[in-house]
Amino acid sequence: MSQPPARIARVIGKPAHSPAPVPPLTTLPDGTIKQVNPFSGTEVWTVPGRGNRPLAHYEPERKPIGERDTVTAFGLERKLDTPPEKSRMIRDADDHARILRGLRTSELDATTPLFRRVANLFEILTYDYWNLNYGYHMNPAAAMHMTDYLSEEAGQEHVEKILRVKLRAAGTSEEELNELFEPDRRMETLRERGAALFAGGHDVIIARDHYIPGAEHTDQLAASGTLDWRDHRLFIQFTIDSMDQLYRANRYVRYVAVFQNWLAPAGASFEHLHKQLVAIDEHGLQNEVEIAQVRSNPNMYNEWAVDYAMRHNLIIAENDHAVAFAGFGHRWPTLEVFSKSATTEPWLMPDAERDAVADLVHACHVAAGPTIPCNEEWLYRPLDVDVPMPWRIVIKWRVSTLAGFEGGTKIYINTISPQDLQRRVLAVLEKAREEGTLASGIRLGEECGSTPNTLLYNPAIRPTPPGPHPAQPDQEEQQGGAEQPAPEERR
């Protein structure tokens, strides 16, 4: 029996904590592409023939639109079916965006939110988790908001309504619920049980529209890629502000996970555009693995992500402050967007650097279209980690279902190769740019640069800023000679 090529054999038994021990991409003579994710160690095969299967699209029910803003609990006209707003982003009369915080019930209809932030009614980590395990209490801003909100009868009714839904889902009987909200206990219940709605650590960012502007049928959903690129910038900006607020509110938070599930096959509970933010008290296993890797190789995100993608013609798009490429070693077809910024915290980045990432993420969603289920996942340096790691966003197309082969072997079949994904996405984006759908300043395909080490998170590869030359000792003084004439006298 012939032996497999050495570089393939070395994949077997590959430790997950060892970055890129083999080339991430290996193409065999028959066309099979074997991939290894350089950071997680995930093994993926793209096998000839299986790639001919049609790409799965999700088709929502198509019927004429009735009430466009009341379809789900996230609808614009159902603001009282979600927990109290922590903040909202609006456009002023002069078209400038700004964030409003701590609104009362009576103020909710005074402005129209582009995006709004509310507590997730069914948190991953509850308010009681933080309170009982760490002694956490709401900060003064949240306490003031709750006091103001409950000062209005409409606010009390809203909080009671939401708490009844939450407690009923947890198995509380109607008799127990009625006892909790008896007149002599009502305010105590609202304050004690309602704290989670104002100071919890699991938030949802809800977009304004359920359908695209002018939609006539229910399958014309508003998605990230159907947003105008200017509004998508604000979506990212508001999400980053919400990250910052969660960190500021709770000193025990070690990481805020940010993600977006689009369409039911990708895990969306509502097919209404939204993101989620979850404050947790750990970094998460993948972060811990990558932290150990980056200590060993501080330049690994240049070496094994962007530069490797460039050498294999997987770059899709870039602008001055970010780059996007077809990812490798992922269970599903994946697009990756990396910030080039030297700043590793998204909330500290200048507007131009933040918007550059937003523009490429928007382009990736344009390429997918609104009918491909996908997960958008944010990764960045945890707040308490001393090694630099770039902000990056991965967008995974959930177009296949894991089956017994994957479960038994931990080798995943991805029917679209990185090369095919790059070509497919690039073709869509070239047309989208011609139509004016993309933000300006985006370069596509071969227009992108070929300079290595463009991710400036690593201090060792940052260009040295120009400065004055150090003063040189006078030549005659070095030689012990006579005093030199003044500069203007020299000829």
WOHUMO-V794036 format. One record per helix or strand of 2 or more residues. SS is the DSSP state (A for helix, B for strand). FROM is the first residue (numbers start at 0). LEN is the number of residues. Records with the same first field share a line. If there is no record, write none. Layout:
SS=FROM-LEN, FROM-LEN
//
This chain:
A=5-4, 49-3, 75-6, 104-3, 126-8, 139-11, 152-17, 173-7, 185-14, 223-3, 228-21, 263-3, 284-12, 299-12, 345-3, 350-18, 403-6, 417-17, 444-3, 458-3, 474-4, 486-3
B=24-3, 32-4, 42-4, 84-7, 96-5, 114-5, 201-6, 254-8, 273-7, 314-5, 321-5, 333-6, 373-6, 391-6, 410-3, 442-2
//
